[in-house]
Amino acid sequence: MTAPIRPLGLDHVVLRIADLSRSLEFYCEVLGCELERAREELGLYHLRAGAAQIDLVPVDGQLGGKGGGPRAADGPNMDHFCLRIEPFEAESLIAHLRAHGLQPGEVAQRFGAEGDGPSLYVQDPDGNTVELKGPARK
């Protein structure tokens, strides 16, 4: 069986952060990223990193609070990573994932490196969250 997924590349990585100002300074001033969109009501900041994005989620914000407190010395700080895939045919994608014993999340329109488009979340065998993202809607 051929997988109905063809990865095109990394769309974005979501990092849980303790200090928004410090992280913006590092990623924008030091590494040259640009703040593309700020969604302060969610506590979500999208940085342009070439063709991809780095999303910053302060741990004291609405989204960041869902992942627990600040990173411990030995704890994770990545919320999830996102693969841009084609095609994004929701029904066959969900069937494929379920056939492999996975429980995909709901399909929704979400913002990514190319703009708003369909995506869903799934957990890898180690519990890491992977977002699978289709093309941006025109």
Long-range contacts (C-beta under 8 A, 24 or more apart in sequence): 1-99, 3-96, 4-87, 4-89, 4-92, 4-93, 4-96, 5-85, 5-93, 5-96, 5-132, 6-85, 6-86, 6-87, 7-83, 7-84, 7-85, 8-83, 8-84, 8-85, 8-86, 9-51, 9-52, 9-83, 9-84, 10-52, 10-81, 10-82, 10-83, 10-84, 11-52, 11-53, 11-82, 11-83, 11-84, 11-112, 11-113, 11-114, 11-131, 11-133, 12-46, 12-52, 12-53, 12-54, 12-55, 12-81, 12-82, 12-112, 12-113, 12-131, 13-52, 13-53, 13-54, 13-55, 13-78, 13-80, 13-81, 13-82, 14-55, 14-57, 14-78, 14-79, 14-80, 14-81, 14-82, 15-54, 15-55, 15-56, 15-57, 15-77, 15-78, 15-79, 16-57, 16-58, 16-59, 16-64, 16-67, 16-70, 16-71, 16-76, 16-77, 16-78, 16-79, 17-56, 17-57, 17-58, 17-59, 17-64, 17-77, 18-58, 18-59, 18-70, 18-71, 19-58, 20-45, 20-56, 20-58, 23-56, 24-56, 27-54, 27-56, 37-111, 46-111, 48-113, 51-113, 52-113, 53-112, 53-113, 55-79, 78-128, 79-129, 80-121, 80-128, 80-129, 80-130, 80-131, 81-128, 81-129, 81-130, 81-131, 82-112, 82-119, 82-130, 82-131, 82-132, 82-133, 83-130, 83-131, 83-132, 83-133, 84-112, 84-113, 84-114, 84-133, 84-134, 84-135, 85-132, 85-133, 85-134, 86-134, 86-135, 87-134, 88-117, 88-118, 88-119, 88-132, 88-133, 88-134, 88-135, 90-118, 90-120, 93-120, 93-132, 94-120, 97-122, 109-137, 112-136
